[in-house]
Amino acid sequence: MARLPLRLDPWDLALLMQEVNHRAKNMLSVVQAIAKQTAANAPPEAFAAALSERLQGLAASQDLLVSSNWKGVPLDRKSTRLNSS
């Protein structure tokens, strides 16, 4: 993939940074919800492993979305990819 020089005017750059900030906060909210649900359902000695597994699944889902250019991913592809990670 060839890289083109990217030139954004300051307004566009500020808008892009606001969007990145917004998406990062959304992802942190998802992580917080996963952690709370894991804590409620996993025994304390299994919490770290269960949380790690769930976060790996979240990361794999994110990779699938990015690789599809955010156009969506069929469920069978998600299942196959998540089970192989």
NORZIJO-V915159 format. One record per backbone hydrogen bond with DSSP energy under -1.0 kcal/mol. CO is the residue of the C=O (numbers start at 1). NH is the residue of the N-H. If there is no record, write none. Layout:
CO,NH
CO,NH
//
This chain:
9,13
10,14
11,15
12,16
13,17
14,18
15,19
16,20
17,21
18,22
19,23
20,24
21,25
22,26
23,27
24,28
25,29
26,30
27,31
28,32
29,33
30,34
31,35
32,36
33,37
34,38
35,39
36,40
37,41
38,42
43,46
46,50
47,51
48,52
49,53
50,54
51,55
52,56
53,57
54,58
55,59
56,60
57,61
58,62
59,63
60,64
61,65
62,66
63,67
64,68
65,70
66,69
68,71
74,78
75,79
76,80
77,81
78,82
79,83
80,84
//
